[in-house]
Amino acid sequence: MARLGIADGEGNPRVLPVTYAVHGNTIVTAIDHKRKSVPAERLARVRWLKARPRAALTVDHYEDDWSHLRWVQAIGPVSIIADAPEALGALAERYAQYREQPPAGPFLFLEPDRLLWWRA
C-alpha cells in the first residue's frame, strides 16, 4: 500500500492512496480511469501539486506479527507530465490492471531528495 502526502489548497496535509512504480531514481504514479467527477487535469491533487510541487510517498508493510512491520518514505519535488510512456511502462509492469486499461494520465514524477525508513 502506498500513500501520497501533499498539501491541499489551504496548506493542510492530505494523504491519498496511490499506485506507484519505481523508474530509475524516480517514483511514478498516474491519474487512472477510476471514476472521477472532473477531468484529470482539474483534480484537486493535480491543482494542489501545481501550487506546492512537493510530496511524500509512504509505502508500508503490515503484518499481525509486529516484528515484521516496516515502511519507507520518499520526500521530494513532484513534476506533472501529461504523456509519459516510460512511467506507463513501469506502472503496467507492476499492475496487471494497467496492462488491460492503461491510465491516460497525467503522470506524477516524485524525485526524492530525502528517504526515510523504519523496520521493527
PEPEMO-V799064 format. One record per pair of residues at least 24 apart in sequence whose C-alpha atoms are under 6 Angstrom apart, sorted by the first residue. I is the first residue (numbers start at 1). J is the second residue. D is the distance in Angstrom with one decimal. If there is no record, write none. Layout:
i: (I I)
j: (J J)
d: (D D)
//
This chain:
i: (1 2 2 3 3 4 4 5 5 6 8 9 21 21 26 26 27 27 28 28 29 29 30 30 30 30 31 31 32 33 53 53 54 67 69 69 70 70 71 71 72 72 73 73 74 74 74 75 75 76 76 76 77 77 78 78 79 79 80 80 81 81 82)
j: (59 58 59 57 58 56 57 55 56 55 48 48 90 91 110 111 109 110 108 109 107 108 105 106 107 108 105 106 103 103 77 78 78 120 119 120 118 119 117 118 116 117 115 116 112 114 115 112 114 111 112 113 110 111 109 110 108 109 107 108 106 107 106)
d: (5.8 5.5 4.4 5.6 5.3 5.8 4.5 5.6 4.9 5.0 5.4 5.7 5.8 5.4 5.7 4.9 5.8 5.1 5.6 4.7 5.8 5.2 5.4 6.0 4.3 5.9 4.8 5.7 4.4 5.9 5.6 5.1 5.4 5.2 5.8 5.5 5.5 4.0 5.6 5.5 5.7 4.2 5.7 5.1 5.4 6.0 4.7 5.0 5.2 5.5 4.3 5.1 5.8 5.8 5.3 4.4 5.8 5.1 5.8 4.8 5.6 5.2 4.3)
//
